[in-house]
Structures are given as structure tokens and as C-alpha cells.
Amino acid sequence: MLYWTLIFLVIALIAGLFGFGGVASTAAGIAKVLFAIFLVLFLVSLVVGVIRGA
């Protein structure tokens, strides 16, 4: 499960880079949405990983 946590974190960071870097207006909007989605997935998988590991 920690593997997926790291994958979601990397995807969230990349999407945030594009979204908050001001690449293009359409791409920035999509990247901001992806950033939020993958950040939530990262947090959920982190919590599930901690709960299962404990």
C-alpha cells in the first residue's frame, strides 16, 4: 500500500507543478483538479497503510 502512496504523491506533485506553474489556462485547470484528486488519494492510501500496518 505504501507503494501506491508514493505513486500518488509523485503524480500530485507533478500535477501541482503544471497547475500552479502557469503552463496554459486549460492545462492549468486540469492539472489543479488532478492535483486535488491525487492528493486526496495519497492521503487516503497513507491512512489505510498506517491502519493496516499497525
N, C-alpha and C positions, 0 to 999 in steps of 0.2 A: 504494500500500500504506500510505503514511503517513496517508492519509485514514481508512482503517479503524482504524488505531492510535488516532487521536484520537477516533473514534466509540466504540470500546471503552473508552477511558479515561473519557469522559463518562458512559457507561452504568454503568461500575463505580463512579464517584463518586456518581452518583445512587442506585444500589442500596445503596451503603455508607451514604449519608446516611439512607435509610429504615431500613436494617437495624440500624445502630448508634445511631440516634436514639430507638428505643423507641416506634415508632408503635403497633403492636399485635403480639401474640405471633406470630400466624400470618404476618402480613405481614413481620414482622422475620425470621422463619426463612427465608422465601422470598427476601427481599432479601439475606440473608447468603450464601445459596447462589448467587444471581445475581452478587453482588459477587465471589465467588471465581471463578466461571466467566468473567466478563468481564475480570477482572484477568489471568487466565491467557491469555485470547485477546489481550488488549492486549500482554502480554509476548511472546507468540509472533509476533504480527504486527510488533512492533517489531524483533525479532531478524531476521525474514525481510526486513523492509525495509532493515535495515542491511546484511545479507549481499548482497542484490540491488543495493544502491546502491554497494557497494564494488568 
